[in-house]
Amino acid sequence: MFPEYRELITRLKTQHPRFQSLFEKHNALDHEIARLEGEDGHGYGQEVAKLKKEKLQTKDAMYQILLEVSSKS
């Protein structure tokens, strides 16, 4: 996720509480989606769709922080 911001992400995970919270939420959603989909990836349903939308919104919020912080540097 966002390889061009790898160093900034590493820094923000320890120095930016909001980013850290979003990062942890994104990872938790990713794991929950994988669990619900199962090994074959066929467990797609309403709950998975809802979680994927939430994960995307979380990723968008993280990206906005990355843009904001990188523009100040």
N, CA, C and O of each residue as an XYZ file, in Angstrom:
292
protein
N       0.839     -1.181      0.000
C       0.000      0.000      0.000
C       0.885      1.246      0.000
O       1.703      1.437      0.900
N       0.716      2.070     -0.996
C       1.448      3.323     -1.132
C       2.968      3.146     -1.013
O       3.580      3.720     -0.111
N       3.582      2.370     -1.896
C       5.025      2.124     -1.776
C       5.860      3.402     -1.865
O       6.961      3.465     -1.318
N       5.341      4.411     -2.547
C       6.084      5.659     -2.662
C       6.160      6.436     -1.341
O       6.958      7.363     -1.199
N       5.316      6.042     -0.379
C       5.287      6.692      0.929
C       5.783      5.767      2.051
O       5.496      6.008      3.224
N       6.514      4.726      1.700
C       6.922      3.724      2.683
C       7.608      4.338      3.907
O       7.252      4.011      5.039
N       8.574      5.212      3.696
C       9.292      5.825      4.823
C       8.376      6.720      5.648
O       8.432      6.706      6.878
N       7.545      7.486      4.982
C       6.619      8.368      5.684
C       5.606      7.558      6.490
O       5.274      7.933      7.614
N       5.120      6.474      5.942
C       4.180      5.610      6.661
C       4.829      5.075      7.932
O       4.211      5.075      8.997
N       6.064      4.622      7.820
C       6.786      4.104      8.989
C       6.871      5.172     10.075
O       6.672      4.888     11.256
N       7.167      6.390      9.668
C       7.273      7.485     10.639
C       5.912      7.831     11.241
O       5.795      8.016     12.452
N       4.886      7.916     10.395
C       3.560      8.315     10.882
C       2.945      7.273     11.816
O       2.175      7.622     12.711
N       3.276      6.013     11.618
C       2.726      4.970     12.499
C       3.164      5.169     13.948
O       2.502      4.685     14.866
N       4.266      5.872     14.159
C       4.741      6.095     15.529
C       4.537      7.528     16.003
O       4.554      7.784     17.207
N       4.344      8.472     15.073
C       4.295      9.881     15.455
C       2.948     10.566     15.223
O       2.756     11.704     15.651
N       2.028      9.898     14.560
C       0.749     10.524     14.207
C      -0.379      9.609     14.698
O      -0.711      8.627     14.033
N      -0.968      9.924     15.853
C      -1.982      9.027     16.446
C      -3.152      8.699     15.518
O      -3.604      7.554     15.488
N      -3.644      9.663     14.772
C      -4.777      9.410     13.865
C      -4.372      8.438     12.751
O      -5.111      7.510     12.422
N      -3.189      8.666     12.181
C      -2.706      7.763     11.133
C      -2.506      6.361     11.692
O      -2.878      5.373     11.058
N      -1.924      6.278     12.871
C      -1.695      4.971     13.500
C      -3.014      4.231     13.697
O      -3.106      3.033     13.427
N      -4.025      4.940     14.164
C      -5.343      4.334     14.370
C      -5.937      3.835     13.054
O      -6.472      2.728     12.987
N      -5.839      4.649     12.022
C      -6.352      4.247     10.713
C      -5.583      3.051     10.156
O      -6.180      2.145      9.575
N      -4.279      3.045     10.330
C      -3.443      1.944      9.851
C      -3.839      0.632     10.525
O      -3.971     -0.400      9.866
N      -4.027      0.683     11.839
C      -4.433     -0.515     12.580
C      -5.828     -0.978     12.159
O      -6.072     -2.175     12.014
N      -6.738     -0.025     11.964
C      -8.098     -0.365     11.518
C      -8.052     -1.017     10.142
O      -8.742     -2.009      9.907
N      -7.252     -0.474      9.232
C      -7.114     -1.016      7.880
C      -6.626     -2.458      7.940
O      -7.163     -3.328      7.253
N      -5.617     -2.712      8.755
C      -5.088     -4.079      8.887
C      -6.122     -5.026      9.480
O      -6.256     -6.164      9.029
N      -6.854     -4.559     10.491
C      -7.877     -5.404     11.111
C      -8.982     -5.739     10.102
O      -9.448     -6.876     10.040
N      -9.391     -4.756      9.325
C     -10.413     -4.996      8.298
C      -9.907     -5.983      7.254
O     -10.647     -6.863      6.815
N      -8.654     -5.836      6.861
C      -8.059     -6.737      5.881
C      -8.097     -8.182      6.375
O      -8.452     -9.094      5.629
N      -7.728     -8.378      7.637
C      -7.736     -9.731      8.210
C      -9.154    -10.286      8.322
O      -9.383    -11.466      8.056
N     -10.099     -9.444      8.712
C     -11.486     -9.897      8.848
C     -12.076    -10.260      7.484
O     -12.799    -11.249      7.364
N     -11.775     -9.474      6.471
C     -12.249     -9.777      5.118
C     -11.677    -11.112      4.654
O     -12.405    -11.950      4.124
N     -10.394    -11.309      4.850
C      -9.756    -12.571      4.450
C     -10.381    -13.752      5.186
O     -10.586    -14.816      4.601
N     -10.681    -13.564      6.466
C     -11.296    -14.645      7.253
C     -12.683    -14.979      6.711
O     -13.026    -16.149      6.545
N     -13.477    -13.944      6.436
C     -14.843    -14.165      5.952
C     -14.871    -14.746      4.538
O     -15.747    -15.548      4.216
N     -13.928    -14.351      3.704
C     -13.894    -14.869      2.338
C     -13.434    -16.319      2.305
O     -13.792    -17.061      1.391
N     -12.661    -16.721      3.273
C     -12.174    -18.098      3.313
C     -10.994    -18.295      2.383
O     -10.627    -17.393      1.629
N     -10.411    -19.459      2.439
C      -9.214    -19.763      1.650
C      -9.472    -19.710      0.149
O      -8.593    -19.328     -0.623
N     -10.675    -20.093     -0.262
C     -10.975    -20.124     -1.697
C     -11.467    -18.778     -2.234
O     -11.652    -18.624     -3.442
N     -11.681    -17.799     -1.340
C     -12.120    -16.482     -1.766
C     -13.570    -16.409     -2.194
O     -13.984    -15.431     -2.817
N     -14.351    -17.431     -1.870
C     -15.744    -17.483     -2.315
C     -16.743    -17.063     -1.241
O     -17.951    -17.165     -1.455
N     -16.272    -16.602     -0.115
C     -17.175    -16.220      0.964
C     -17.683    -14.801      0.846
O     -17.890    -14.130      1.856
N     -17.885    -14.338     -0.371
C     -18.301    -12.958     -0.591
C     -19.787    -12.797     -0.299
O     -20.617    -13.567     -0.782
N     -20.101    -11.800      0.484
C     -21.492    -11.531      0.820
C     -21.656    -10.079      1.227
O     -20.738     -9.276      1.063
N     -22.805     -9.747      1.748
C     -23.101     -8.375      2.162
C     -22.122     -7.871      3.218
O     -21.675     -6.726      3.159
N     -21.794     -8.718      4.174
C     -20.883     -8.307      5.242
C     -19.494     -7.997      4.670
O     -18.874     -7.003      5.049
N     -19.015     -8.833      3.774
C     -17.697     -8.613      3.156
C     -17.729     -7.329      2.325
O     -16.778     -6.548      2.362
N     -18.789     -7.107      1.594
C     -18.907     -5.889      0.780
C     -18.867     -4.653      1.674
O     -18.201     -3.671      1.348
N     -19.573     -4.699      2.795
C     -19.587     -3.589      3.747
C     -18.185     -3.343      4.303
O     -17.741     -2.199      4.392
N     -17.501     -4.403      4.672
C     -16.150     -4.274      5.221
C     -15.169     -3.741      4.182
O     -14.279     -2.958      4.513
N     -15.326     -4.159      2.932
C     -14.440     -3.668      1.872
C     -14.643     -2.173      1.636
O     -13.679     -1.451      1.382
N     -15.876     -1.708      1.718
C     -16.144     -0.276      1.579
C     -15.508      0.497      2.735
O     -14.913      1.556      2.534
N     -15.640     -0.039      3.927
C     -15.048      0.599      5.108
C     -13.518      0.626      4.995
O     -12.877      1.616      5.348
N     -12.952     -0.466      4.503
C     -11.501     -0.536      4.317
C     -11.046      0.514      3.302
O     -10.022      1.166      3.507
N     -11.786      0.680      2.223
C     -11.443      1.666      1.210
C     -11.540      3.091      1.770
O     -10.690      3.931      1.474
N     -12.556      3.361      2.564
C     -12.694      4.677      3.185
C     -11.531      4.947      4.138
O     -11.032      6.069      4.220
N     -11.110      3.918      4.850
C      -9.975      4.048      5.765
C      -8.697      4.332      4.982
O      -7.895      5.181      5.371
N      -8.518      3.623      3.888
C      -7.343      3.831      3.043
C      -7.347      5.246      2.467
O      -6.298      5.888      2.405
N      -8.505      5.735      2.047
C      -8.610      7.104      1.534
C      -8.226      8.127      2.599
O      -7.537      9.104      2.305
N      -8.669      7.905      3.830
C      -8.326      8.820      4.927
C      -6.820      8.803      5.195
O      -6.217      9.843      5.456
N      -6.225      7.620      5.127
C      -4.775      7.517      5.312
C      -4.055      8.263      4.194
O      -3.072      8.958      4.449
N      -4.525      8.128      2.979
C      -3.903      8.790      1.834
C      -3.974     10.308      1.979
O      -3.017     11.010      1.653
N      -5.091     10.806      2.459
C      -5.223     12.250      2.667
C      -4.185     12.749      3.672
O      -3.589     13.809      3.480
N      -3.975     11.994      4.729
C      -2.947     12.371      5.717
C      -1.570     12.339      5.068
O      -0.761     13.242      5.281
N      -1.301     11.306      4.282
C      -0.003     11.209      3.596
C       0.224     12.414      2.693
O       1.310     12.994      2.695
N      -0.785     12.793      1.925
C      -0.664     13.957      1.051
C      -0.426     15.232      1.833
O       0.420     16.049      1.471
N      -1.179     15.393      2.909
C      -1.060     16.592      3.738
C       0.334     16.714      4.355
O       0.963     17.770      4.298
N       0.797     15.624      4.938
C       2.103     15.648      5.611
C       3.243     15.786      4.601
O       4.203     16.520      4.839
N       3.135     15.082      3.477
C       4.215     15.160      2.488
C       4.294     16.531      1.826
O       5.374     16.942      1.401
N       3.192     17.236      1.732
C       3.221     18.572      1.131
C       3.860     19.593      2.055
O       4.322     20.638      1.595
N       3.895     19.307      3.354
C       4.502     20.212      4.332
C       6.018     19.994      4.424
O       6.735     20.822      4.985
N       6.491     18.895      3.880
C       7.927     18.582      3.989
C       8.735     19.292      2.943
O       9.955     19.139      2.895
